[in-house]
């Protein structure tokens, strides 16, 4: 046993010195490689040595876990590395778990929490060093302040019997009990070698397996608190028993070392050994009983594993979105809040409890995330959720997945059998698809069933058209998307919508609107509410209206941020926190230098002392300078025109009420013209997507344009006996909407469209705005609920007929939309994909290997020098030798 210590400790030392920055999988692979070397070199070691068993103290680990250290293996390893490392630890901690653990663990020791942006940062650090307090430097970037170097390198020296450290210009007495921890929220920082040499980098980034362990504990604690309590008690008891055994061993070793003469003659030692034997036997029996109980508990816990797996998948779907847009940031605490709420609110049916939790939570997360996504990314997120869940169940082949995202390369040459309707590019895509196992006969089928594929190509709904012959039954719904991508990429978006609706449910593709009252109900004084803007939008009017409803219109202060506005905003915020008012900071993106101060102000909000009515409202355009911690912990809402006429109508009618639509003296006419006006507003917005076919210049019409038109419509109907169509058309077409139009032809087009919506014909019941009759007038006796029910029945995707355009007008826009969506998903893919086909690294290696084969071998310099000696009259030889050496 003693012999094995050398190998075990060597492995653990390697772990502490080198493996901190890496993921759990990489650490395991490195440890396995080291063990292989141990066997080759004959280094003695136990069968399966690991860092935790060799250096970890079960009692200390348990105390760490009570302080908030996650219970997964990687996190425990990180704790042990931090304990034994000779350099101060820098934790890569995007989810904030290390930060929470350190604060709880060192709370009783007088922990000093610092930031590089603090005004008295150096003074606080000096106090911590002098008094020997632990110090946490949080939220650092990729560069550390140069003044920290003596602290990081622990450059202490003795002077007159005292240990000192020079910090800046000051000499500070150095207390040996001083500790320093550093954390960063950056998910993938690139530290220079100089920084890496001064600290021990420890990767605390949440891993899928680690999150699963944590979520399993959470769900079991909620569903079966008795089991989780029993398991926790077992861990404590087991740690205590192991500690008792260790104490017994220590006592025996102590007595043996201090015994003089023959140990057999020492009666006290014999008595201790007897007592130890009895105690060890009792503990062994208890350990066996505890292990059996733990196995029983774990068997029951396994029933809830599907919930933990699904939730882990969903978390990484949400956290990966930050790659697409810097404003899409979500913290683990925010995510766990939705998760626990999902468990509490899902149906209690015992047999289907797991399915109910998964379904309820998946949609709950989708709604919460969608609130903070721009319209163009909502379908992408729903499709990502759907495919990641299916990948976990091995329902999607990874080679087919890669083809959907980025296409492929044809491995065979065949003549296009349908030159008259199938483009060469589409045929090359089909040949590339034929290289996949499940599609090997696809290219041949175009010769066999040309009319079957042509019908799909010509169809108005190719995503719903059956495939010819055996292909309809042979392929699943995901594989059919690949053929749709080849033949009609412009309809792939509709195909993805149908796919998501079939797999997850229709509600995942319906428009989701933000409701201020819902977001406000979920907020607190310490969590800001953030409006993420798109160009041309302003949520101020909606917020003022909401403040009026909540009786806060006189208790809300607003300021538009910019250069020099920071101090005023800070004073305003402190005052509001005391009085319980609302503050509204607009255009945060215009004050990037003040954002760290805002971050500090929000982090310093004391939930106990702050007034319960205080709220902080922020607006910002997407910016990578906006503090990540505010985004992660705040409630975010995107503000942009809804996408599609259905979503536009829904948003407008959700803001209206029955009292308003019934307040006009001409109720019937007002309801008819109001619906007509809202349709016109949706059409004016949506025409932009058609490019020059819609308007020559894309105009940013806003809700303000619609609101003023609605107010004028009601006013003119009340003031005139007859409906003043001429006045209505002039105010809407020439002033409110036309005021934004700068191109004469666009103005003419806008007025022509308005003619169809502000005319006497629209007052007739069942008046159709389009040839299909989908968009029409409805019974004016209906209330807001009736109008919303009609809107709910409208198609999600607008047909070009409502815009007065040909069906083909959609093709260019739809192709660009498909390309953008697939491009965004490509950004979210991991750097390597190991399942199904070759990984990206393998492909790169093949390419590099092929190039390397063609590179000639280096010159033999000695041979060249002998053949072309350097002589005075042969100066060219000198240059030749120099070039060969290079």
JORA-V390930 format. One record per helix or strand of 3 or more residues. SS is the DSSP state (A for helix, B for strand). FROM is the first residue (numbers start at 1). TO is the last residue. If there is no record, write none. Layout:
ss:SS from:FROM to:TO
ss:SS from:FROM to:TO
This chain:
ss:A from:4 to:18
ss:A from:24 to:41
ss:A from:51 to:55
ss:A from:58 to:66
ss:A from:73 to:84
ss:B from:89 to:92
ss:A from:97 to:105
ss:A from:107 to:109
ss:B from:112 to:114
ss:A from:121 to:131
ss:B from:134 to:137
ss:A from:146 to:152
ss:B from:156 to:159
ss:B from:162 to:167
ss:B from:170 to:173
ss:B from:179 to:184
ss:A from:193 to:198
ss:B from:200 to:203
ss:A from:208 to:223
ss:A from:225 to:258
ss:A from:263 to:265
ss:A from:267 to:323
ss:A from:332 to:345
ss:A from:353 to:370
ss:A from:375 to:392
ss:A from:398 to:406
ss:A from:424 to:433
ss:A from:437 to:439
ss:A from:442 to:448
ss:A from:450 to:458
ss:A from:462 to:464
ss:A from:471 to:474
ss:A from:477 to:487
ss:A from:489 to:503
ss:A from:506 to:508
ss:A from:516 to:521
ss:B from:529 to:533
ss:A from:540 to:549
ss:A from:553 to:555
ss:B from:556 to:560
ss:A from:566 to:579
ss:B from:582 to:586
ss:A from:588 to:590
ss:A from:592 to:603
ss:B from:615 to:621
ss:A from:628 to:633
ss:B from:635 to:639
ss:A from:645 to:655
ss:A from:658 to:661
ss:A from:667 to:693
ss:A from:703 to:719
ss:A from:725 to:736
ss:A from:738 to:740
ss:A from:744 to:755
ss:A from:760 to:763
ss:A from:784 to:792
ss:A from:800 to:803
ss:A from:807 to:827
ss:A from:840 to:854
ss:A from:861 to:867
ss:A from:875 to:885
